[in-house]
Amino acid sequence: MEPTSPRWRIPPEELARHEARRGRRHAFEHLDGPSTALVVVDLVPFFVDDADDGPVVVAAVRRLADATRSAGGHVCWVVPGAEPETAARREFFGDEVWERYRASGGGGRPAARLVPGLVAPGDRVIEKTAPSALAHGRSDLRSVLAELGVETLVVVGAVMEVCVESTVRDAATLGFRTIVAPDAILAARPAGMAGSVRTIHRSFGDVRTLAEVEALLAAGAGGTG
C-alpha cells in the first residue's frame, strides 16, 4: 500500500525509484527501541495555536512519544531559543518578522515553552538557537544523542519546510538512520509539506505513516526488533 494520508502523499514514481535502487520500498525496515529517539522540533504555541491541524498533530506526537517510551526509546523535545543577532538575518527577514521569530519560543524554562502536558519523566528538553536542532554549537542535542547511544531518529514537530527539514538534513549528514512521520508534523502550507516530503524521501530519510512507526517501535521494543 502506498504510504499516504489526507495531509501528504509520496508520488508513485518516487516509490518506484527507490524500489528499483535498493530492492525495497523503505530504507529502514526495523527499529531497535533503546537506540531510537523521537526528536520533536518546536512544538510550541507560536506554531501550534493558529494551525488548523494543530490538535491533530499534537495528538499524533503524543501517540509517538508514548510508543517510543514503551519501546524503551528516548523522547527529545527541542524548543526554539533566541537566535544570535546578526545583521544578515535581520536584513533577510526585516525588523518586524525577525523579532517575532526570535521570540517564537517564548520565555521561561525550556519545558514550560512547549504545548502543555507533553513532557514525561525521563524525557529530554533541549533549546536550540538555529533552524536545525543538530546545528553545531547551537544546541546540545548531538551530545545528548551520543550519551544515549542513539542510532535512529524519528523526527516530527514544526514546521516541516523549515526547522523539521533542516534537522532531517543534518541528521542524515551525521549518519543517523532518519525517519519522518508527516502525520505528526505541521507545515506552513500544503504545498510546502508535499515538497519537503518528496525531498526527504528522495535524499535524506524514510517517510512513514504514524501507524507504521508505531508498529516498528512495538516490534523493536526492548531491542528485539
C-alpha positions as CSV (number, residue, x, y, z in Angstrom):
1,M,0.0,0.0,0.0
2,E,1.3,3.5,-0.9
3,P,2.1,5.4,2.3
4,T,-0.3,8.3,2.3
5,S,-2.7,10.3,4.4
6,P,-5.1,13.2,3.7
7,R,-2.2,15.6,4.6
8,W,0.6,14.1,2.5
9,R,1.5,11.7,-0.3
10,I,4.6,10.2,-1.9
11,P,4.3,10.2,-5.7
12,P,4.2,6.7,-7.2
13,E,7.3,7.4,-9.3
14,E,9.3,8.2,-6.2
15,L,8.3,4.9,-4.6
16,A,9.3,3.1,-7.8
17,R,12.6,4.9,-7.9
18,H,13.7,3.6,-4.5
19,E,12.4,0.1,-5.1
20,A,14.5,0.0,-8.3
21,R,17.5,1.4,-6.5
22,R,17.6,-0.7,-3.3
23,G,15.2,-3.6,-4.0
24,R,12.7,-2.5,-1.3
25,R,10.3,0.4,-0.7
26,H,11.5,1.6,2.7
27,A,15.1,2.3,3.7
28,F,14.7,1.3,7.3
29,E,12.6,-1.8,8.0
30,H,13.1,-2.2,11.7
31,L,13.6,-0.1,14.8
32,D,15.6,-1.0,17.9
33,G,13.8,0.7,20.7
34,P,16.7,1.6,23.0
35,S,18.7,3.1,20.2
36,T,15.9,5.2,18.8
37,A,15.0,8.7,19.7
38,L,11.9,10.7,18.9
39,V,13.0,14.2,18.2
40,V,10.1,16.7,18.4
41,V,11.0,20.1,16.9
42,D,9.4,23.3,18.0
43,L,6.0,22.1,19.2
44,V,5.3,25.4,20.9
45,P,2.2,27.6,21.0
46,F,3.6,30.0,18.4
47,F,3.3,27.4,15.7
48,V,0.5,25.2,17.0
49,D,-2.2,27.5,18.3
50,D,-3.2,29.1,15.0
51,A,-2.7,26.0,12.8
52,D,-6.0,24.3,11.7
53,D,-4.4,20.9,12.1
54,G,-2.6,21.8,15.3
55,P,-4.7,19.5,17.5
56,V,-4.4,16.6,15.1
57,V,-0.6,16.9,15.0
58,V,-0.3,17.3,18.8
59,A,-2.3,14.1,19.3
60,A,-0.1,12.3,16.8
61,V,3.0,13.4,18.6
62,R,1.6,12.2,21.9
63,R,1.0,8.8,20.4
64,L,4.5,8.6,19.0
65,A,6.0,9.7,22.3
66,D,4.1,7.1,24.2
67,A,5.1,4.4,21.7
68,T,8.7,5.4,21.8
69,R,8.8,5.3,25.6
70,S,7.0,1.9,25.6
71,A,9.7,0.5,23.2
72,G,12.5,1.7,25.6
73,G,13.4,4.6,23.3
74,H,14.1,8.2,24.1
75,V,12.0,11.4,23.6
76,C,13.8,14.6,23.0
77,W,11.8,17.8,22.9
78,V,13.6,20.7,21.1
79,V,12.4,24.3,21.7
80,P,13.5,27.4,19.9
81,G,15.6,29.9,21.7
82,A,16.5,33.4,20.5
83,E,18.9,33.2,17.5
84,P,22.0,35.2,17.8
85,E,21.6,38.7,16.4
86,T,23.2,39.1,13.0
87,A,22.9,41.9,10.5
88,A,22.3,39.4,7.7
89,R,19.4,37.6,9.4
90,R,17.7,40.9,10.3
91,E,18.2,42.2,6.8
92,F,16.8,38.9,5.3
93,F,13.6,38.8,7.4
94,G,13.0,42.5,8.0
95,D,12.9,44.0,11.5
96,E,9.3,43.0,12.5
97,V,9.4,39.4,11.3
98,W,13.0,38.9,12.7
99,E,11.9,40.0,16.2
100,R,8.7,37.9,16.0
101,Y,10.5,34.7,15.1
102,R,13.4,35.3,17.5
103,A,10.7,35.3,20.3
104,S,8.7,32.4,18.9
105,G,9.8,30.0,21.7
106,G,8.6,32.3,24.4
107,G,10.3,32.8,27.7
108,G,11.0,30.8,30.9
109,R,12.3,27.2,31.3
110,P,12.5,25.3,28.0
111,A,10.0,22.6,29.2
112,A,7.5,25.3,30.0
113,R,7.6,26.7,26.5
114,L,6.1,23.5,24.9
115,V,2.4,22.9,24.3
116,P,1.3,21.9,27.9
117,G,1.2,18.3,29.0
118,L,3.7,16.7,26.6
119,V,6.8,16.1,28.7
120,A,7.1,12.9,30.8
121,P,9.7,11.9,33.4
122,G,12.9,10.8,31.7
123,D,12.3,12.9,28.5
124,R,15.0,15.4,27.5
125,V,14.2,19.1,26.7
126,I,16.8,20.9,24.7
127,E,17.0,24.5,23.5
128,K,18.2,25.4,20.0
129,T,19.2,28.7,18.5
130,A,19.2,27.7,14.8
131,P,16.7,26.2,12.5
132,S,18.3,22.8,12.7
133,A,18.2,21.0,16.1
134,L,21.5,19.5,15.2
135,A,23.4,22.6,14.1
136,H,26.9,22.5,15.5
137,G,27.3,24.7,18.6
138,R,23.6,25.8,18.6
139,S,22.1,23.1,20.7
140,D,23.1,20.2,23.0
141,L,21.1,17.6,21.0
142,R,24.2,16.0,19.4
143,S,25.8,15.3,22.7
144,V,22.6,14.1,24.3
145,L,22.0,11.6,21.5
146,A,25.6,10.4,21.8
147,E,25.2,9.9,25.5
148,L,22.1,7.9,25.0
149,G,23.6,5.7,22.3
150,V,21.0,6.7,19.7
151,E,21.4,5.5,16.1
152,T,17.9,6.2,14.7
153,L,15.9,9.4,14.8
154,V,12.2,9.8,14.2
155,V,11.8,13.5,13.5
156,V,8.4,15.3,13.9
157,G,7.1,18.7,15.1
158,A,7.0,22.1,13.4
159,V,7.3,23.4,10.8
160,M,8.1,20.9,8.0
161,E,9.6,23.3,5.5
162,V,12.0,25.0,7.9
163,C,13.1,23.5,11.2
164,V,12.0,19.9,10.7
165,E,13.6,19.6,7.2
166,S,16.7,21.4,8.4
167,T,17.0,18.9,11.3
168,V,16.4,15.9,9.0
169,R,19.1,17.1,6.5
170,D,21.7,17.4,9.3
171,A,20.6,14.1,10.8
172,A,21.3,12.3,7.5
173,T,24.6,14.1,7.1
174,L,25.7,13.0,10.6
175,G,24.9,9.4,9.7
176,F,21.7,8.8,11.7
177,R,19.1,6.4,10.4
178,T,16.4,9.0,9.8
179,I,12.7,8.7,9.6
180,V,9.9,11.3,9.4
181,A,6.3,10.8,10.2
182,P,4.4,13.6,8.4
183,D,1.2,12.7,10.2
184,A,2.9,14.3,13.3
185,I,4.4,17.3,11.5
186,L,2.9,20.8,11.0
187,A,3.6,22.5,7.7
188,A,3.3,26.2,6.8
189,R,1.2,25.3,3.8
190,P,0.1,22.1,1.9
191,A,2.5,22.7,-1.0
192,G,5.4,23.0,1.5
193,M,4.5,19.7,3.1
194,A,4.4,18.0,-0.3
195,G,7.7,19.5,-1.4
196,S,9.5,18.6,1.8
197,V,8.2,15.0,1.9
198,R,9.4,14.5,-1.7
199,T,12.8,15.9,-0.9
200,I,13.3,14.0,2.3
201,H,12.2,10.7,0.7
202,R,14.5,11.2,-2.3
203,S,17.7,12.1,-0.4
204,F,17.6,12.2,3.4
205,G,15.3,9.8,5.2
206,D,12.5,7.3,5.2
207,V,8.9,8.6,5.2
208,R,6.4,6.6,7.3
209,T,2.8,6.9,8.4
210,L,2.1,7.3,12.1
211,A,0.7,3.7,12.3
212,E,3.8,2.3,10.6
213,V,6.2,4.0,13.0
214,E,4.1,2.7,16.0
215,A,4.2,-0.8,14.6
216,L,8.0,-0.7,14.0
217,L,8.5,0.6,17.6
218,A,6.3,-2.1,19.0
219,A,8.2,-4.8,17.1
220,G,11.6,-3.4,18.3
221,A,10.6,-2.8,21.9
222,G,13.5,-3.6,24.3
223,G,15.9,-4.0,21.4
224,T,14.4,-7.2,20.0
225,G,13.5,-5.7,16.6
